[in-house]
Amino acid sequence: MSTKAARREYLQAVAEFERACRTFASGMEQVLEPQAPAAAAGLFGPRKPARRTARTPRAIEHARKA
């Protein structure tokens, strides 16, 4: 098989795979529930992680001994 023919087959297989993925995705959209609106994302808690607590003197002393 020539390089040109192999490349053509490869590109055709990739195109068929991408087409199948799009078909599958559109089918899954019909089956699954729609995504929640972006405004509802704020209902699940803060976006930033909680701040760490201040280090206690005991923890500082322990760190100095180590």
mmCIF file as Biopython writes it, N, C-alpha, C and O atoms, coordinates in Angstrom:
data_model
#
loop_
_atom_site.group_PDB
_atom_site.id
_atom_site.type_symbol
_atom_site.label_atom_id
_atom_site.label_alt_id
_atom_site.label_comp_id
_atom_site.label_asym_id
_atom_site.label_entity_id
_atom_site.label_seq_id
_atom_site.pdbx_PDB_ins_code
_atom_site.Cartn_x
_atom_site.Cartn_y
_atom_site.Cartn_z
_atom_site.occupancy
_atom_site.B_iso_or_equiv
_atom_site.auth_seq_id
_atom_site.auth_asym_id
_atom_site.pdbx_PDB_model_num
ATOM 1   N N  . MET A ? 1  ? 0.856   -1.162 0.000  1.0 0.0 1  A 1 
ATOM 2   C CA . MET A ? 1  ? 0.000   0.000  0.000  1.0 0.0 1  A 1 
ATOM 3   C C  . MET A ? 1  ? 0.908   1.232  0.000  1.0 0.0 1  A 1 
ATOM 4   O O  . MET A ? 1  ? 1.883   1.312  0.747  1.0 0.0 1  A 1 
ATOM 5   N N  . SER A ? 2  ? 0.566   2.156  -0.835 1.0 0.0 2  A 1 
ATOM 6   C CA . SER A ? 2  ? 1.389   3.360  -0.922 1.0 0.0 2  A 1 
ATOM 7   C C  . SER A ? 2  ? 1.085   4.279  0.257  1.0 0.0 2  A 1 
ATOM 8   O O  . SER A ? 2  ? 0.075   4.129  0.945  1.0 0.0 2  A 1 
ATOM 9   N N  . THR A ? 3  ? 1.968   5.210  0.464  1.0 0.0 3  A 1 
ATOM 10  C CA . THR A ? 3  ? 1.801   6.160  1.561  1.0 0.0 3  A 1 
ATOM 11  C C  . THR A ? 3  ? 0.539   6.993  1.365  1.0 0.0 3  A 1 
ATOM 12  O O  . THR A ? 3  ? -0.185  7.293  2.315  1.0 0.0 3  A 1 
ATOM 13  N N  . LYS A ? 4  ? 0.294   7.360  0.100  1.0 0.0 4  A 1 
ATOM 14  C CA . LYS A ? 4  ? -0.889  8.170  -0.186 1.0 0.0 4  A 1 
ATOM 15  C C  . LYS A ? 4  ? -2.169  7.412  0.139  1.0 0.0 4  A 1 
ATOM 16  O O  . LYS A ? 4  ? -3.089  7.978  0.730  1.0 0.0 4  A 1 
ATOM 17  N N  . ALA A ? 5  ? -2.236  6.153  -0.235 1.0 0.0 5  A 1 
ATOM 18  C CA . ALA A ? 5  ? -3.416  5.334  0.012  1.0 0.0 5  A 1 
ATOM 19  C C  . ALA A ? 5  ? -3.597  5.108  1.520  1.0 0.0 5  A 1 
ATOM 20  O O  . ALA A ? 5  ? -4.717  5.149  2.030  1.0 0.0 5  A 1 
ATOM 21  N N  . ALA A ? 6  ? -2.499  4.872  2.218  1.0 0.0 6  A 1 
ATOM 22  C CA . ALA A ? 6  ? -2.577  4.660  3.672  1.0 0.0 6  A 1 
ATOM 23  C C  . ALA A ? 6  ? -3.074  5.925  4.358  1.0 0.0 6  A 1 
ATOM 24  O O  . ALA A ? 6  ? -3.915  5.857  5.255  1.0 0.0 6  A 1 
ATOM 25  N N  . ARG A ? 7  ? -2.561  7.071  3.944  1.0 0.0 7  A 1 
ATOM 26  C CA . ARG A ? 7  ? -3.002  8.333  4.523  1.0 0.0 7  A 1 
ATOM 27  C C  . ARG A ? 7  ? -4.484  8.548  4.255  1.0 0.0 7  A 1 
ATOM 28  O O  . ARG A ? 7  ? -5.219  8.988  5.140  1.0 0.0 7  A 1 
ATOM 29  N N  . ARG A ? 8  ? -4.927  8.243  3.043  1.0 0.0 8  A 1 
ATOM 30  C CA . ARG A ? 8  ? -6.329  8.420  2.677  1.0 0.0 8  A 1 
ATOM 31  C C  . ARG A ? 8  ? -7.221  7.527  3.543  1.0 0.0 8  A 1 
ATOM 32  O O  . ARG A ? 8  ? -8.255  7.975  4.039  1.0 0.0 8  A 1 
ATOM 33  N N  . GLU A ? 9  ? -6.820  6.259  3.724  1.0 0.0 9  A 1 
ATOM 34  C CA . GLU A ? 9  ? -7.593  5.351  4.567  1.0 0.0 9  A 1 
ATOM 35  C C  . GLU A ? 9  ? -7.634  5.831  6.005  1.0 0.0 9  A 1 
ATOM 36  O O  . GLU A ? 9  ? -8.675  5.773  6.659  1.0 0.0 9  A 1 
ATOM 37  N N  . TYR A ? 10 ? -6.501  6.303  6.492  1.0 0.0 10 A 1 
ATOM 38  C CA . TYR A ? 10 ? -6.427  6.796  7.873  1.0 0.0 10 A 1 
ATOM 39  C C  . TYR A ? 10 ? -7.359  7.989  8.060  1.0 0.0 10 A 1 
ATOM 40  O O  . TYR A ? 10 ? -8.127  8.031  9.021  1.0 0.0 10 A 1 
ATOM 41  N N  . LEU A ? 11 ? -7.296  8.948  7.156  1.0 0.0 11 A 1 
ATOM 42  C CA . LEU A ? 11 ? -8.136  10.130 7.276  1.0 0.0 11 A 1 
ATOM 43  C C  . LEU A ? 11 ? -9.609  9.780  7.148  1.0 0.0 11 A 1 
ATOM 44  O O  . LEU A ? 11 ? -10.452 10.390 7.806  1.0 0.0 11 A 1 
ATOM 45  N N  . GLN A ? 12 ? -9.923  8.813  6.314  1.0 0.0 12 A 1 
ATOM 46  C CA . GLN A ? 12 ? -11.309 8.381  6.182  1.0 0.0 12 A 1 
ATOM 47  C C  . GLN A ? 12 ? -11.780 7.717  7.473  1.0 0.0 12 A 1 
ATOM 48  O O  . GLN A ? 12 ? -12.903 7.961  7.912  1.0 0.0 12 A 1 
ATOM 49  N N  . ALA A ? 13 ? -10.950 6.888  8.082  1.0 0.0 13 A 1 
ATOM 50  C CA . ALA A ? 13 ? -11.315 6.231  9.339  1.0 0.0 13 A 1 
ATOM 51  C C  . ALA A ? 13 ? -11.503 7.261  10.451 1.0 0.0 13 A 1 
ATOM 52  O O  . ALA A ? 13 ? -12.427 7.143  11.256 1.0 0.0 13 A 1 
ATOM 53  N N  . VAL A ? 14 ? -10.634 8.267  10.501 1.0 0.0 14 A 1 
ATOM 54  C CA . VAL A ? 14 ? -10.767 9.316  11.517 1.0 0.0 14 A 1 
ATOM 55  C C  . VAL A ? 14 ? -12.061 10.088 11.310 1.0 0.0 14 A 1 
ATOM 56  O O  . VAL A ? 14 ? -12.757 10.394 12.278 1.0 0.0 14 A 1 
ATOM 57  N N  . ALA A ? 15 ? -12.395 10.405 10.066 1.0 0.0 15 A 1 
ATOM 58  C CA . ALA A ? 15 ? -13.635 11.132 9.777  1.0 0.0 15 A 1 
ATOM 59  C C  . ALA A ? 15 ? -14.856 10.305 10.170 1.0 0.0 15 A 1 
ATOM 60  O O  . ALA A ? 15 ? -15.812 10.844 10.728 1.0 0.0 15 A 1 
ATOM 61  N N  . GLU A ? 16 ? -14.834 9.004  9.887  1.0 0.0 16 A 1 
ATOM 62  C CA . GLU A ? 16 ? -15.960 8.143  10.263 1.0 0.0 16 A 1 
ATOM 63  C C  . GLU A ? 16 ? -16.087 8.063  11.784 1.0 0.0 16 A 1 
ATOM 64  O O  . GLU A ? 16 ? -17.198 8.083  12.316 1.0 0.0 16 A 1 
ATOM 65  N N  . PHE A ? 17 ? -14.955 7.974  12.485 1.0 0.0 17 A 1 
ATOM 66  C CA . PHE A ? 17 ? -14.985 7.919  13.940 1.0 0.0 17 A 1 
ATOM 67  C C  . PHE A ? 17 ? -15.559 9.206  14.518 1.0 0.0 17 A 1 
ATOM 68  O O  . PHE A ? 17 ? -16.401 9.156  15.414 1.0 0.0 17 A 1 
ATOM 69  N N  . GLU A ? 18 ? -15.118 10.353 14.023 1.0 0.0 18 A 1 
ATOM 70  C CA . GLU A ? 18 ? -15.629 11.637 14.518 1.0 0.0 18 A 1 
ATOM 71  C C  . GLU A ? 18 ? -17.122 11.770 14.233 1.0 0.0 18 A 1 
ATOM 72  O O  . GLU A ? 18 ? -17.865 12.291 15.065 1.0 0.0 18 A 1 
ATOM 73  N N  . ARG A ? 19 ? -17.568 11.309 13.072 1.0 0.0 19 A 1 
ATOM 74  C CA . ARG A ? 19 ? -18.989 11.347 12.735 1.0 0.0 19 A 1 
ATOM 75  C C  . ARG A ? 19 ? -19.779 10.466 13.694 1.0 0.0 19 A 1 
ATOM 76  O O  . ARG A ? 19 ? -20.856 10.854 14.149 1.0 0.0 19 A 1 
ATOM 77  N N  . ALA A ? 20 ? -19.251 9.281  14.006 1.0 0.0 20 A 1 
ATOM 78  C CA . ALA A ? 20 ? -19.925 8.382  14.947 1.0 0.0 20 A 1 
ATOM 79  C C  . ALA A ? 20 ? -19.981 9.010  16.342 1.0 0.0 20 A 1 
ATOM 80  O O  . ALA A ? 20 ? -20.980 8.867  17.047 1.0 0.0 20 A 1 
ATOM 81  N N  . CYS A ? 21 ? -18.919 9.697  16.737 1.0 0.0 21 A 1 
ATOM 82  C CA . CYS A ? 21 ? -18.910 10.366 18.041 1.0 0.0 21 A 1 
ATOM 83  C C  . CYS A ? 21 ? -19.974 11.455 18.101 1.0 0.0 21 A 1 
ATOM 84  O O  . CYS A ? 21 ? -20.672 11.586 19.107 1.0 0.0 21 A 1 
ATOM 85  N N  . ARG A ? 22 ? -20.102 12.235 17.031 1.0 0.0 22 A 1 
ATOM 86  C CA . ARG A ? 22 ? -21.126 13.285 16.999 1.0 0.0 22 A 1 
ATOM 87  C C  . ARG A ? 22 ? -22.530 12.679 17.053 1.0 0.0 22 A 1 
ATOM 88  O O  . ARG A ? 22 ? -23.405 13.194 17.750 1.0 0.0 22 A 1 
ATOM 89  N N  . THR A ? 23 ? -22.742 11.594 16.324 1.0 0.0 23 A 1 
ATOM 90  C CA . THR A ? 23 ? -24.043 10.922 16.330 1.0 0.0 23 A 1 
ATOM 91  C C  . THR A ? 23 ? -24.352 10.394 17.723 1.0 0.0 23 A 1 
ATOM 92  O O  . THR A ? 23 ? -25.471 10.533 18.215 1.0 0.0 23 A 1 
ATOM 93  N N  . PHE A ? 24 ? -23.345 9.784  18.360 1.0 0.0 24 A 1 
ATOM 94  C CA . PHE A ? 24 ? -23.529 9.258  19.714 1.0 0.0 24 A 1 
ATOM 95  C C  . PHE A ? 24 ? -23.847 10.390 20.690 1.0 0.0 24 A 1 
ATOM 96  O O  . PHE A ? 24 ? -24.738 10.257 21.529 1.0 0.0 24 A 1 
ATOM 97  N N  . ALA A ? 25 ? -23.116 11.505 20.581 1.0 0.0 25 A 1 
ATOM 98  C CA . ALA A ? 25 ? -23.330 12.628 21.488 1.0 0.0 25 A 1 
ATOM 99  C C  . ALA A ? 25 ? -24.735 13.201 21.321 1.0 0.0 25 A 1 
ATOM 100 O O  . ALA A ? 25 ? -25.393 13.525 22.310 1.0 0.0 25 A 1 
ATOM 101 N N  . SER A ? 26 ? -25.190 13.324 20.096 1.0 0.0 26 A 1 
ATOM 102 C CA . SER A ? 26 ? -26.529 13.876 19.887 1.0 0.0 26 A 1 
ATOM 103 C C  . SER A ? 26 ? -27.584 12.908 20.413 1.0 0.0 26 A 1 
ATOM 104 O O  . SER A ? 26 ? -28.610 13.344 20.934 1.0 0.0 26 A 1 
ATOM 105 N N  . GLY A ? 27 ? -27.353 11.611 20.287 1.0 0.0 27 A 1 
ATOM 106 C CA . GLY A ? 27 ? -28.288 10.634 20.841 1.0 0.0 27 A 1 
ATOM 107 C C  . GLY A ? 27 ? -28.315 10.681 22.358 1.0 0.0 27 A 1 
ATOM 108 O O  . GLY A ? 27 ? -29.379 10.550 22.963 1.0 0.0 27 A 1 
ATOM 109 N N  . MET A ? 28 ? -27.149 10.867 22.982 1.0 0.0 28 A 1 
ATOM 110 C CA . MET A ? 28 ? -27.088 10.937 24.435 1.0 0.0 28 A 1 
ATOM 111 C C  . MET A ? 28 ? -27.752 12.203 24.958 1.0 0.0 28 A 1 
ATOM 112 O O  . MET A ? 28 ? -28.324 12.191 26.048 1.0 0.0 28 A 1 
ATOM 113 N N  . GLU A ? 29 ? -27.686 13.289 24.204 1.0 0.0 29 A 1 
ATOM 114 C CA . GLU A ? 29 ? -28.365 14.516 24.613 1.0 0.0 29 A 1 
ATOM 115 C C  . GLU A ? 29 ? -29.870 14.305 24.711 1.0 0.0 29 A 1 
ATOM 116 O O  . GLU A ? 29 ? -30.531 14.898 25.564 1.0 0.0 29 A 1 
ATOM 117 N N  . GLN A ? 30 ? -30.399 13.475 23.851 1.0 0.0 30 A 1 
ATOM 118 C CA . GLN A ? 30 ? -31.831 13.211 23.873 1.0 0.0 30 A 1 
ATOM 119 C C  . GLN A ? 30 ? -32.218 12.329 25.053 1.0 0.0 30 A 1 
ATOM 120 O O  . GLN A ? 30 ? -33.338 12.417 25.556 1.0 0.0 30 A 1 
ATOM 121 N N  . VAL A ? 31 ? -31.289 11.476 25.496 1.0 0.0 31 A 1 
ATOM 122 C CA . VAL A ? 31 ? -31.583 10.533 26.570 1.0 0.0 31 A 1 
ATOM 123 C C  . VAL A ? 31 ? -31.363 11.148 27.944 1.0 0.0 31 A 1 
ATOM 124 O O  . VAL A ? 31 ? -32.175 10.954 28.849 1.0 0.0 31 A 1 
ATOM 125 N N  . LEU A ? 32 ? -30.277 11.885 28.106 1.0 0.0 32 A 1 
ATOM 126 C CA . LEU A ? 32 ? -29.914 12.423 29.405 1.0 0.0 32 A 1 
ATOM 127 C C  . LEU A ? 32 ? -30.675 13.691 29.731 1.0 0.0 32 A 1 
ATOM 128 O O  . LEU A ? 32 ? -31.241 14.342 28.852 1.0 0.0 32 A 1 
ATOM 129 N N  . GLU A ? 33 ? -30.680 14.032 31.017 1.0 0.0 33 A 1 
ATOM 130 C CA . GLU A ? 33 ? -31.323 15.259 31.460 1.0 0.0 33 A 1 
ATOM 131 C C  . GLU A ? 33 ? -30.522 16.461 30.973 1.0 0.0 33 A 1 
ATOM 132 O O  . GLU A ? 33 ? -29.304 16.370 30.819 1.0 0.0 33 A 1 
ATOM 133 N N  . PRO A ? 34 ? -31.187 17.578 30.731 1.0 0.0 34 A 1 
ATOM 134 C CA . PRO A ? 34 ? -30.440 18.776 30.333 1.0 0.0 34 A 1 
ATOM 135 C C  . PRO A ? 34 ? -29.577 19.264 31.495 1.0 0.0 34 A 1 
ATOM 136 O O  . PRO A ? 34 ? -29.898 19.029 32.660 1.0 0.0 34 A 1 
ATOM 137 N N  . GLN A ? 35 ? -28.495 19.936 31.170 1.0 0.0 35 A 1 
ATOM 138 C CA . GLN A ? 35 ? -27.598 20.453 32.201 1.0 0.0 35 A 1 
ATOM 139 C C  . GLN A ? 35 ? -28.279 21.573 32.972 1.0 0.0 35 A 1 
ATOM 140 O O  . GLN A ? 35 ? -29.131 22.290 32.447 1.0 0.0 35 A 1 
ATOM 141 N N  . ALA A ? 36 ? -27.881 21.700 34.230 1.0 0.0 36 A 1 
ATOM 142 C CA . ALA A ? 36 ? -28.417 22.768 35.067 1.0 0.0 36 A 1 
ATOM 143 C C  . ALA A ? 36 ? -27.893 24.101 34.557 1.0 0.0 36 A 1 
ATOM 144 O O  . ALA A ? 36 ? -26.774 24.167 34.048 1.0 0.0 36 A 1 
ATOM 145 N N  . PRO A ? 37 ? -28.681 25.165 34.682 1.0 0.0 37 A 1 
ATOM 146 C CA . PRO A ? 37 ? -28.193 26.477 34.240 1.0 0.0 37 A 1 
ATOM 147 C C  . PRO A ? 37 ? -26.986 26.915 35.071 1.0 0.0 37 A 1 
ATOM 148 O O  . PRO A ? 37 ? -26.788 26.443 36.191 1.0 0.0 37 A 1 
ATOM 149 N N  . ALA A ? 38 ? -26.196 27.807 34.520 1.0 0.0 38 A 1 
ATOM 150 C CA . ALA A ? 38 ? -24.975 28.262 35.181 1.0 0.0 38 A 1 
ATOM 151 C C  . ALA A ? 38 ? -25.272 28.944 36.511 1.0 0.0 38 A 1 
ATOM 152 O O  . ALA A ? 38 ? -24.447 28.897 37.423 1.0 0.0 38 A 1 
ATOM 153 N N  . ALA A ? 39 ? -26.429 29.572 36.636 1.0 0.0 39 A 1 
ATOM 154 C CA . ALA A ? 39 ? -26.780 30.258 37.881 1.0 0.0 39 A 1 
ATOM 155 C C  . ALA A ? 39 ? -26.948 29.257 39.021 1.0 0.0 39 A 1 
ATOM 156 O O  . ALA A ? 39 ? -26.710 29.599 40.179 1.0 0.0 39 A 1 
ATOM 157 N N  . ALA A ? 40 ? -27.352 28.038 38.715 1.0 0.0 40 A 1 
ATOM 158 C CA . ALA A ? 40 ? -27.547 27.030 39.752 1.0 0.0 40 A 1 
ATOM 159 C C  . ALA A ? 40 ? -26.217 26.534 40.305 1.0 0.0 40 A 1 
ATOM 160 O O  . ALA A ? 40 ? -26.191 25.947 41.386 1.0 0.0 40 A 1 
ATOM 161 N N  . ALA A ? 41 ? -25.140 26.749 39.611 1.0 0.0 41 A 1 
ATOM 162 C CA . ALA A ? 41 ? -23.838 26.284 40.084 1.0 0.0 41 A 1 
ATOM 163 C C  . ALA A ? 41 ? -23.455 26.951 41.396 1.0 0.0 41 A 1 
ATOM 164 O O  . ALA A ? 41 ? -22.741 26.353 42.201 1.0 0.0 41 A 1 
ATOM 165 N N  . GLY A ? 42 ? -23.909 28.166 41.628 1.0 0.0 42 A 1 
ATOM 166 C CA . GLY A ? 42 ? -23.602 28.871 42.863 1.0 0.0 42 A 1 
ATOM 167 C C  . GLY A ? 42 ? -24.327 28.301 44.070 1.0 0.0 42 A 1 
ATOM 168 O O  . GLY A ? 42 ? -23.972 28.616 45.206 1.0 0.0 42 A 1 
ATOM 169 N N  . LEU A ? 43 ? -25.323 27.480 43.849 1.0 0.0 43 A 1 
ATOM 170 C CA . LEU A ? 43 ? -26.081 26.909 44.957 1.0 0.0 43 A 1 
ATOM 171 C C  . LEU A ? 43 ? -25.332 25.797 45.676 1.0 0.0 43 A 1 
ATOM 172 O O  . LEU A ? 43 ? -25.707 25.423 46.787 1.0 0.0 43 A 1 
ATOM 173 N N  . PHE A ? 44 ? -24.295 25.270 45.074 1.0 0.0 44 A 1 
ATOM 174 C CA . PHE A ? 44 ? -23.607 24.118 45.626 1.0 0.0 44 A 1 
ATOM 175 C C  . PHE A ? 44 ? -22.408 24.476 46.476 1.0 0.0 44 A 1 
ATOM 176 O O  . PHE A ? 44 ? -21.638 23.589 46.843 1.0 0.0 44 A 1 
ATOM 177 N N  . GLY A ? 45 ? -22.225 25.727 46.798 1.0 0.0 45 A 1 
ATOM 178 C CA . GLY A ? 45 ? -21.139 26.108 47.689 1.0 0.0 45 A 1 
ATOM 179 C C  . GLY A ? 45 ? -20.189 27.085 47.046 1.0 0.0 45 A 1 
ATOM 180 O O  . GLY A ? 45 ? -20.328 27.434 45.873 1.0 0.0 45 A 1 
ATOM 181 N N  . PRO A ? 46 ? -19.208 27.529 47.838 1.0 0.0 46 A 1 
ATOM 182 C CA . PRO A ? 46 ? -18.268 28.527 47.331 1.0 0.0 46 A 1 
ATOM 183 C C  . PRO A ? 46 ? -17.333 27.926 46.284 1.0 0.0 46 A 1 
ATOM 184 O O  . PRO A ? 46 ? -17.059 26.726 46.292 1.0 0.0 46 A 1 
ATOM 185 N N  . ARG A ? 47 ? -16.854 28.770 45.397 1.0 0.0 47 A 1 
ATOM 186 C CA . ARG A ? 47 ? -15.936 28.312 44.364 1.0 0.0 47 A 1 
ATOM 187 C C  . ARG A ? 47 ? -14.513 28.256 44.874 1.0 0.0 47 A 1 
ATOM 188 O O  . ARG A ? 47 ? -13.724 27.422 44.429 1.0 0.0 47 A 1 
ATOM 189 N N  . LYS A ? 48 ? -14.175 29.139 45.811 1.0 0.0 48 A 1 
ATOM 190 C CA . LYS A ? 48 ? -12.817 29.163 46.342 1.0 0.0 48 A 1 
ATOM 191 C C  . LYS A ? 48 ? -12.729 28.192 47.512 1.0 0.0 48 A 1 
ATOM 192 O O  . LYS A ? 48 ? -13.699 28.040 48.255 1.0 0.0 48 A 1 
ATOM 193 N N  . PRO A ? 49 ? -11.604 27.539 47.688 1.0 0.0 49 A 1 
ATOM 194 C CA . PRO A ? 49 ? -11.462 26.665 48.854 1.0 0.0 49 A 1 
ATOM 195 C C  . PRO A ? 49 ? -11.366 27.486 50.132 1.0 0.0 49 A 1 
ATOM 196 O O  . PRO A ? 49 ? -10.993 28.659 50.100 1.0 0.0 49 A 1 
ATOM 197 N N  . ALA A ? 50 ? -11.699 26.876 51.237 1.0 0.0 50 A 1 
ATOM 198 C CA . ALA A ? 50 ? -11.634 27.567 52.520 1.0 0.0 50 A 1 
ATOM 199 C C  . ALA A ? 50 ? -10.188 27.902 52.847 1.0 0.0 50 A 1 
ATOM 200 O O  . ALA A ? 50 ? -9.276  27.166 52.471 1.0 0.0 50 A 1 
ATOM 201 N N  . ARG A ? 51 ? -9.976  29.004 53.542 1.0 0.0 51 A 1 
ATOM 202 C CA . ARG A ? 51 ? -8.618  29.381 53.941 1.0 0.0 51 A 1 
ATOM 203 C C  . ARG A ? 51 ? -8.153  28.479 55.067 1.0 0.0 51 A 1 
ATOM 204 O O  . ARG A ? 51 ? -8.950  27.994 55.870 1.0 0.0 51 A 1 
ATOM 205 N N  . ARG A ? 52 ? -6.860  28.268 55.110 1.0 0.0 52 A 1 
ATOM 206 C CA . ARG A ? 52 ? -6.295  27.467 56.189 1.0 0.0 52 A 1 
ATOM 207 C C  . ARG A ? 52 ? -6.307  28.281 57.471 1.0 0.0 52 A 1 
ATOM 208 O O  . ARG A ? 52 ? -6.229  29.509 57.444 1.0 0.0 52 A 1 
ATOM 209 N N  . THR A ? 53 ? -6.405  27.594 58.573 1.0 0.0 53 A 1 
ATOM 210 C CA . THR A ? 53 ? -6.403  28.292 59.856 1.0 0.0 53 A 1 
ATOM 211 C C  . THR A ? 53 ? -4.992  28.767 60.172 1.0 0.0 53 A 1 
ATOM 212 O O  . THR A ? 53 ? -4.012  28.238 59.648 1.0 0.0 53 A 1 
ATOM 213 N N  . ALA A ? 54 ? -4.906  29.762 61.028 1.0 0.0 54 A 1 
ATOM 214 C CA . ALA A ? 54 ? -3.604  30.290 61.428 1.0 0.0 54 A 1 
ATOM 215 C C  . ALA A ? 54 ? -2.848  29.227 62.216 1.0 0.0 54 A 1 
ATOM 216 O O  . ALA A ? 54 ? -3.453  28.425 62.927 1.0 0.0 54 A 1 
ATOM 217 N N  . ARG A ? 55 ? -1.546  29.224 62.089 1.0 0.0 55 A 1 
ATOM 218 C CA . ARG A ? 55 ? -0.739  28.245 62.812 1.0 0.0 55 A 1 
ATOM 219 C C  . ARG A ? 55 ? -0.718  28.584 64.297 1.0 0.0 55 A 1 
ATOM 220 O O  . ARG A ? 55 ? -0.571  29.745 64.678 1.0 0.0 55 A 1 
ATOM 221 N N  . THR A ? 56 ? -0.861  27.590 65.101 1.0 0.0 56 A 1 
ATOM 222 C CA . THR A ? 56 ? -0.853  27.790 66.554 1.0 0.0 56 A 1 
ATOM 223 C C  . THR A ? 56 ? 0.585   27.772 67.053 1.0 0.0 56 A 1 
ATOM 224 O O  . THR A ? 56 ? 1.449   27.183 66.403 1.0 0.0 56 A 1 
ATOM 225 N N  . PRO A ? 57 ? 0.860   28.392 68.173 1.0 0.0 57 A 1 
ATOM 226 C CA . PRO A ? 57 ? 2.222   28.390 68.714 1.0 0.0 57 A 1 
ATOM 227 C C  . PRO A ? 57 ? 2.735   26.977 68.968 1.0 0.0 57 A 1 
ATOM 228 O O  . PRO A ? 57 ? 3.930   26.720 68.821 1.0 0.0 57 A 1 
ATOM 229 N N  . ARG A ? 58 ? 1.850   26.059 69.346 1.0 0.0 58 A 1 
ATOM 230 C CA . ARG A ? 58 ? 2.268   24.685 69.601 1.0 0.0 58 A 1 
ATOM 231 C C  . ARG A ? 58 ? 2.777   24.032 68.314 1.0 0.0 58 A 1 
ATOM 232 O O  . ARG A ? 58 ? 3.780   23.318 68.327 1.0 0.0 58 A 1 
ATOM 233 N N  . ALA A ? 59 ? 2.087   24.281 67.217 1.0 0.0 59 A 1 
ATOM 234 C CA . ALA A ? 59 ? 2.506   23.706 65.937 1.0 0.0 59 A 1 
ATOM 235 C C  . ALA A ? 59 ? 3.828   24.307 65.492 1.0 0.0 59 A 1 
ATOM 236 O O  . ALA A ? 59 ? 4.652   23.623 64.884 1.0 0.0 59 A 1 
ATOM 237 N N  . ILE A ? 60 ? 4.035   25.579 65.790 1.0 0.0 60 A 1 
ATOM 238 C CA . ILE A ? 60 ? 5.298   26.225 65.426 1.0 0.0 60 A 1 
ATOM 239 C C  . ILE A ? 60 ? 6.445   25.631 66.232 1.0 0.0 60 A 1 
ATOM 240 O O  . ILE A ? 60 ? 7.517   25.378 65.682 1.0 0.0 60 A 1 
ATOM 241 N N  . GLU A ? 61 ? 6.233   25.401 67.554 1.0 0.0 61 A 1 
ATOM 242 C CA . GLU A ? 61 ? 7.260   24.813 68.394 1.0 0.0 61 A 1 
ATOM 243 C C  . GLU A ? 61 ? 7.594   23.404 67.918 1.0 0.0 61 A 1 
ATOM 244 O O  . GLU A ? 61 ? 8.763   23.023 67.868 1.0 0.0 61 A 1 
ATOM 245 N N  . HIS A ? 62 ? 6.580   22.640 67.573 1.0 0.0 62 A 1 
ATOM 246 C CA . HIS A ? 62 ? 6.795   21.278 67.090 1.0 0.0 62 A 1 
ATOM 247 C C  . HIS A ? 62 ? 7.617   21.301 65.801 1.0 0.0 62 A 1 
ATOM 248 O O  . HIS A ? 62 ? 8.485   20.450 65.606 1.0 0.0 62 A 1 
ATOM 249 N N  . ALA A ? 63 ? 7.351   22.260 64.929 1.0 0.0 63 A 1 
ATOM 250 C CA . ALA A ? 63 ? 8.074   22.349 63.664 1.0 0.0 63 A 1 
ATOM 251 C C  . ALA A ? 63 ? 9.539   22.736 63.907 1.0 0.0 63 A 1 
ATOM 252 O O  . ALA A ? 63 ? 10.416  22.301 63.162 1.0 0.0 63 A 1 
ATOM 253 N N  . ARG A ? 64 ? 9.812   23.534 64.922 1.0 0.0 64 A 1 
ATOM 254 C CA . ARG A ? 64 ? 11.188  23.931 65.209 1.0 0.0 64 A 1 
ATOM 255 C C  . ARG A ? 64 ? 11.992  22.762 65.751 1.0 0.0 64 A 1 
ATOM 256 O O  . ARG A ? 64 ? 13.186  22.653 65.472 1.0 0.0 64 A 1 
ATOM 257 N N  . LYS A ? 65 ? 11.355  21.882 66.525 1.0 0.0 65 A 1 
ATOM 258 C CA . LYS A ? 65 ? 12.050  20.736 67.107 1.0 0.0 65 A 1 
ATOM 259 C C  . LYS A ? 65 ? 12.382  19.691 66.062 1.0 0.0 65 A 1 
ATOM 260 O O  . LYS A ? 65 ? 13.357  18.956 66.220 1.0 0.0 65 A 1 
ATOM 261 N N  . ALA A ? 66 ? 11.608  19.605 65.015 1.0 0.0 66 A 1 
ATOM 262 C CA . ALA A ? 66 ? 11.803  18.578 64.006 1.0 0.0 66 A 1 
ATOM 263 C C  . ALA A ? 66 ? 12.950  18.844 63.083 1.0 0.0 66 A 1 
ATOM 264 O O  . ALA A ? 66 ? 13.217  18.045 62.184 1.0 0.0 66 A 1 
#
